[in-house]
Amino acid sequence: MPLPHLSSLRFLFLSSSPALSPSKFPFFPSLYSPKSPFLFTVLASSSPKRRRSTAAPPSLDFKRRNSSSLRETKGKEKSVPMEETEATSFGFNKRRAEGRDKSDLPKKNLQLKVRKLNPANTISYVQILGTGMDTQDTSPSVLLFFDKQRFIFNAGEGLQRFCTEHKIKLSKIDHIFLSRVCSETAGGLPGLLLTLAGIGEVGMSVNVWGPSDLKYLVDAMKSFIPNAAMVHTRSFGPALSSDVDAVHELSKFCDPIVLVDDEVVKISAILVHPRSNRGFQLFDEDDMGWTQEERRNHDSEARSSTTKTSSTVKPGDMSVVYVCELPEIKGKFDPSKAAAFGLKPGPKYRELQLGNSVMSDRQNIMVHPSDVLGPSVPGPVVLLVDCPTESHLSELMALQSLKPYYEDFLSDETETGKVVTCVIHLSPASILSSPNYQKWVKRLGSAQHIMAGHDRKNVAIPILRSSAKIAARLNHLCPQLFPAPGFLSHQQLTIPGSDSCASTEIEVSNHYKSTLAENLLKFTLRPYAQLGLDRSSIPSQETMSEIINALHSEIPEIVDAVDHVSQLWQGSAETDEKTPVEDNNAMVEEPWLDENKVPSCLENIRRDDLEIVLLGTGSSQPSKYRNVSSIYINLFSKGSMLLDCGEGTLGQLKRRYGVEGADAAVRSLRCIWISHIHADHHTGLARILALRRDLLQEVPHEPVLVIGPRQLKRYLDAYQRLEDLDMQFLDCKHTTQASLEAFQNVASEIEKLPSESTTSSTYGSSTLIGGAIEQKTASSLFVKGSRMQSYWKGPSSPVDISVAMPLLKCLNKVLNEAGLEALVSFPVVHCPQAYGVVLKAAERVNLDGKVIPGWKIIYSGDTRPCPELMEASRGATLLIHEATFEDSLVDEAMAKNHSTTSEAIDIGNSAGAYRIILTHFSQRYPKIPVVDERHMHKTCIAFDLMSVNVADLLVLPKVLPYLKLLFRNEMMVDESDDIVTMES
């Protein structure tokens, strides 16, 4: 029987035996062994011309798609040499796979932007950037805007995506200030720096300011961010390393630290360190009459007492109050007064307005600005206050450097009082509502207070409106795959007047001017005539019913589509018992042709067995519609896992499960597996680990197991100097099939030894394990002795069995508790130490005593098609494969070591995978990627927050046509003649 659509297949298997059936097999037998029953050949197109698609299925109508905007980097990548080995002929970028693709490029020296400042600014305001307001996973950011300068305070996860959504240009940002250095306030910084470094040909840089803890974060980020992107990171304040140093260093930083002082603004930092309340009395109404000297003596005694009882100030504990002071507004020039002093109209008028004295034209006197100008108006003063705990509050209330800003300040010869215009409170609701904090706030007088701490009211208002709208439409079409997002489940709880959420809302005081922060709320600073709150930029909100009514108006066919999708699940339930179950030992020449056969592992499968949630399905950096890579493996009562953890993973969990539901999901995490060191796959990890640590702080628990490439350990080890992440790390290399078998062999040998010789044998077993790994992985995707070979095999680095063995035992415990038989990593072709992973469930026994094999899930990570991935995917229940590029961009896919959609589908088809999910799409495809229709009968396209229950795999591909209907108006017209897409 001839192979169908031969021209579209990239993987051909020439076999002399029926060994291609999807039967049970060892995970990774040697592909190039003479005993191998087949020859693996991979064909890659070397022609730069786009391939012409064949005719589409007769039931679909197609039109062409415009790809003129998709070629921006193609020309640069074409000249990259592709590697071909003796055993394979497919193309990949070997220099990139080995990490040498940038070694021959000139070193970037990212320059800071130089702005020509205008002291007479016409526009200035502070604005709330609502990152984390709806998900409560990260601190909101604040934008300080001037005509020629931009300042951002805090860069939590999701800042990039927020700026994309709301058209805030990252290239215009000059300075980023951190109120604390932790995952909550700085989680978005790595991605932001990488994005700025990649802008244009030379890249851009930004000043990053933070307390002395910032150096710990910078040291950690150096493991995956080019040093050039961090040359302008600047820390301030004491370097805390011991109790003695802490006392001495903190005493030197009592005054404000001036960070920026130019013609338009002066920004200072006041340090707030946590301390014990023991021995310290807060100010109350009775001590307001103290003299300055009495208060200083009291504070000195309190500090001394506190120092004796408090623990060391740890990295990450330091907080900052930022003070932003605009220059005063000079009074209006009075020409009649100038004439009275004998001045003629002309240049001298201008000099006086600029603050310079001039000689009178008619009198022998000097004329000063104060003689001809009206009274000046003091410049606005903005405070940004981050007081995370009660112990910080104790210090905040005692700060001498804040006293000039208090309404009750008694000015003397050395200091004059200043009127605060606006205070933005980044403190949590528990602190904002405390009596002591309220008392402190009242001392700031008539200032406008904006309460930006997390408030339950904002949970029902999605900050990322574009993706929320898509999620609502998908939920309407197919609630089985797209359950209601978490924010929708809270809408009924947050209706004004509802009592169910009153306890978690921030109270607005009647004793001072205050308001709850809203996304994009502004406070205007200039022009002075408009000083005050400005709500004009706050986005209007669409209800669920409004979104669905608009959808029905736009695509009337969607009404019938909703019914058809519902019938798919009803039909699946009715025909479940009638569906033939595939015999894993039977030979099937082309197993993907009979799509009605269900693998035996899915027989009588329960809905509480497995759910796969695609939290992020985009590549490179977050976009309006797709977050970066992350997959949540929900094993229900048996725990959960994460496969990759890009920036914003926690926020996506909260959008999927709601705020409380996501906390439960994080508590249940037993293992996090990271495919490679690229930032879009792991920069959300620290935030997840920090939250899990906090949630389980009072509960006995095991540290979560993180499995990843060894470069990731360098990052996590450095980061843990900043805050404890409560985790254990296991190198992916130790979880390959060869390594696991070698460790098992050594463990068996050790068990046979007498107990007294076990210890010495353990430390002498590194060479044994290293040799076993070397022997079992003697044949590789790359030629023997190549640089890439050493990256994942590591023959020159003997394994420390005393370190790895306990971690592998921990992994076995995690797998047993999760009902899994195996977690096996395998090397793939992308960058040094890049891996894919196999998850295999344990066998189960049904009520009749029949043994049912466990399901098998494969996640490719980022990769080119390669033998290791093909072999791992054999007989998979589900293959989750990256499909970064459309088929016409195969040259770019090879240059960047990614896969095209057809290549991903061909891998799954050739390996006999039951179902395929495509993910990791280039952000050039904002909503739906370009796919070849011919082999989609077992494949589905991933969307953010898509939740696939293992019991729904049978109907999964049948939903795809309806998903394409939902996005039919998003398909673009192509001027070329080789890519076709469904017509409107």
Secondary structure, 3 states (H helix, E strand, C coil): CCCCCHHHCCEEEEECCCCCCCCCCCCCCCCCCCCCCEEEEEECCCCCCCCCCCCCCCCCCEEECCCHHHCCCHHHHCCCCCCCCCCCECCCCHHHHCCCCCCCCCCCCCCCCCCCCCCCCCCEEEEEECCCCCCCCCCCEEEEEECCCEEEECCCCCHHHHHHHCCCCHHHCCEEECCCCCHHHHCCHHHHHHHHHCCCCCCCCCEEEEECCHHHHHHHHCCCCCHHHHCCEEEECCCCCCHHHHHHHHHCCCCCEEEEECCCCEEEEEEECCCCCCCCCCCCHHHCCCCHHHHHHHHHHHHHHHHHHCCCCCCCCCEEEEEEECCCECCCECHHHHHHCCCCCCHHHHHHHCCCCEECCCCCCEECHHHHECCCECCCEEEEECCCCHHHHHHHHHCHHHHHHCCCCCCCCCCCCCCCCEEEECCCHHHHCCHHHHHHHHCCCCCEEEECCCCHHHHHCCCCHHHHHHHHHHHHHCCCCCCCCHHHHCHHHCCCCCCCCHHHCCCCCCCCCEEECCCCCEEEEECHHHCEEECCCCCCCCCHHHHHHHHHHHCCCHHHHHHHHHHHHHHHHHHCCCCCEECCCCCCCCHHHCCCCEEHHHCCCCCCCCEEEEEECECCCCCCCCCCCEEEEECHHHCEEEEEECCCHHHHHHHHHHHHHHHHHHHCEEEEECCCCCHHHCCCHHHHHHHHHHHCCCCCCCCEEEEECHHHHHHHHHHCCCCCCCEEEEEHHHHEHHHHHHHHHHHHHHHHCCHHHHHHHHHCCHHHHHHHHHHHCCCCCCCCCCHHHHHHHCCCCCCCHHHHHHHHHHHHHHHHHHCEEEEEEEECECCCCCEEEEEEECCEECCCCCEECCCEEEECCCCECCHHHHHHCCCCCEEEEECCECHHHHHHHHHCCCCEHHHHHHHHHHHCCCEEEEECECCCCCCCCCCCHHHCCCEEECCCCEEEEHHHCCCHHHHHHHHHHHCHHHCCCCCCCCCEEECC
